[in-house]
Structure formats: structure tokens, C-alpha cells
Amino acid sequence: MRRVVAALCLGLLTAGLSVPAATLVSAATLAPLPPPRPSLAGPVAIDKPAAEKIKHIFVIVQEGHSFDNYFGTYPGVLGINRHTAVPANPRSVTAGAVYPHQLTAVRTIPLDNSLRAAEAALDGGTMDGFVSAQSAAARNGALSLGYYNSTTIPYYWALARQYVLADHFFASALGGSTPNYQFLVAGKTWNATPGAEANVPTIFNRLDAAGVSWGYYAANYQSHVASGQQLSLESQIPLLGLSDITGTSSDLARIQDITRLNRDLVDGGLPAVSYVVRPGQSEHAPGNVALGQTSTVGLIDAIERSRYWKSSAIFLTWSDWGGWYDGVAPPRIDSEGDGFRVPALIISPFARRGVVLHQTADFSSILQFIESVYGLRPLTTRDQNAPSLAAAFDFGQGRPSRPVVMGVLPAAALTQGSVPVILLVYGLPVVVIVAFLAYSALRSGAERRRRIGEPS
């Protein structure tokens, strides 16, 4: 195996390609590893500074983009550079190379993000199989090296400038979104058979035991319930396949449509921990990345303008790589992963300003943060040993809300969607903000009239 890897590297270098030394592996590192095991540890020590300041945690998940695909050209990150190239066929030095290129279209054809494609792209750690993996799946292999920048996703880049962008944040499982949604709630994966229920401890069981409120919000959930199709959302809402959640009416009722979250932000009653997913509004190709970005801006703006902002921490991330190139080999923690890097933004009045966090982390680090705020027992060996994200925060005085301006979307957003989609892309943030401010003003006026005895 060492000879194979050495020959590969020599062939790539001979072809004029750049292979970072950190991605090269030996046969020893490919030895089988055990899966995540149930944790036997007791409750973690409470992080007192975090627990004193953070009372509301949001985990917002979009889908289907690698770190390099969204932030590979962001200043100060380990990303794409002028030496970046991937062979069209890593087994043939004469096949040529594919180089990163900027994407201007807000929609693209979907790429293969399966476990098979991920293993082929990883290619034993050499990270040289991205093009050939897509070509083998009858997809456009060269497309996998496309990337977006501030022209197309200005809001996400603006968030990075104001808060914390993590450039060594990995999906927890190698492959697509389903196993990673499981990791986000349970610190492990399980076989999900449609219509059959499993019994897997999740972070929500730990929160229940500690008397901490939680909610799981999904776009279009209510319409799926009304039509009896909610089980079709199980990949994004793995709780729907867990008997201890679906068998407990109070827990099942905590799975709500995202419109309920909007009401909770205005009316009160927001739970301490909120997961937010977007079936039907995903950025996963062929989804519209401008439209997905806009749905995210509406939610984050609403949080920043609400009474809850001053005690909030928001983790915005993406479920999986989506078939897109990334140049950093993931750590091999156990038999499940890690997977490829995905974008992660930490947004809070206590988040450090404009910092690129280079610390290695994955989805289980979000679980670790929740556990450290509430003193919970870890779920598995993955979150028990997960790196802390404490370096993203400065729990000093904090700062007031400063909602990020959306900026100008590319002309492609106008030419690749219907009129209703265009109106939604441009109008949704304005509608959300205006409606929120108008509602708050009406409530404040009613309160003042009641205090001074005027009729309402």
C-alpha cells in the first residue's frame, strides 16, 4: 500500500499538481477503527462562563456544500490557492488536471454525495478522487471543483466578517446528509429503516432528564403532517424514527413547523435548545443557493431582533459535502468518520468578531457545547472526546444585535427562477423584518396604554 500511495504522489507531482503533505497517509492509518461507543462518563462539568451567558442555543442546518465550495477563497482560511488542482483520473498522469473555478449560477446539477463517492474522492487520504468520483457516477466531474464567493453568497461572507468562521470543521460521517443528521442529535449513526423505529439515546433525552426545554423545527413540516407524509422527512428529522420520541406525546409535540419558531421568537415561550432544518428550502443542488441563503437570513435576523438575542448562541452549519471538492483530509476518529469539511459559523453577542477558528471540530463539538452548558452526560465516545468550541467565544460584556445586510444578489438569481421565487429571494428579509418591527411596535403601544389607563 505504501508503494501505491508513493506512486500516486509521484505521478501527481510529475503532472504538476499540488498535493498537501498533510493529506498523505500510510497503510497504518487505514487500519480498521471501532465505531462510536456509548459513553460511560458521568455528567460533564458545567462551563460556568458559558452557562451564565447562554440561555438559548440554536443549531441551524443547511445541506450539501463543502467548506472550499463556500469559503475556499475567504481571506485567512486554509482553502483554495493558485496551486490547487485535482487530476481528472488519479490513475493516469496523462488525463490532465481540473482547477477550481468560480460558479456564477445559483443552481447547478446535483453531484453524487454518497458514501461510495466520498470514499472515492478521499482515495485513502490523498484527496485526489473528486473529479473521477463524479465522472464514475455519470456526473460532471469538473463541476465538483466549482466554488462560490461573496458575489453569490454575500450574506454568509458578511456573517463570517462579523462573527466566527471555522475552517477546520468537519461533517461527522463520511457520506451524505442522513448519517450526519443522526450524528447531530445522537453522536453516532444507526440503520434507519423506513417505517421501523429504533431506540437510540439523543441529546433531547438528556435535556428531558435535566428538565431543559427543546424544540426541533422544520420547514414545511406542517404540510407534510397534514398530508400524512411526515415520515418522508426522516432523513432531516431522525427523531421521527425513534420510538422514545414518537412514543412520548410531549416529545413528539416538540417537532414543529418552522412557523412556530417565528411565533415563539415574538410571543415568547422559546425553548432553551432549538434545532432548525429546511426540507424543501435546502441549498443542496439543484436547490437555489441564493434562495436558501435568504431563508437563513430571515431566521437569523429574527433572532437578532428578538428578546432572546442577548443570551443566544447560533451554530450555522451544513449537513454534508454535497459532492463538492475540499482540500483537507478529514481526521479518522472512528469507523464513522470524520467526513469532509463543511462550513460552520458561530453567531452570538459573545462570539469573537471576524475570527477564523482553525481548531479541528465536528458536529459532536456542538453536542459537547450543549452538554457543557447544562451539565449533561455525553452520549457516545464521539461527543465525550469532542474538541470544545469555547475558543469561538468571549464571555465578556457582549454586544448588541447588528443584523447583517443581505447585499446585492447576483443577476443569475433573477434569470434562474420564476417570478414568485425572485420576489421571495429579494422580499423575504424585508417582509420578516418589517412584520417583526410592526408587531413589536403594536405590542409596545398596547402595553403603554394599559400602564397609563388608556383604553386599548
Helices and strands as residue ranges (DSSP letters): H 2-14, G 21-23, G 27-30, H 48-53, E 56-62, H 67-71, E 86-87, E 97-98, E 101-102, H 115-122, G 123-125, H 130-136, G 141-145, E 146-147, H 154-162, E 164-166, E 169-170, H 177-186, H 203-209, E 214-218, H 221-226, G 230-233, G 238-241, H 243-246, H 249-252, E 255-257, H 258-267, E 273-277, H 289-304, G 309-311, E 312-318, E 344-347, E 355-357, E 361-362, H 363-374, H 381-384, G 390-392, H 412-415, H 419-451
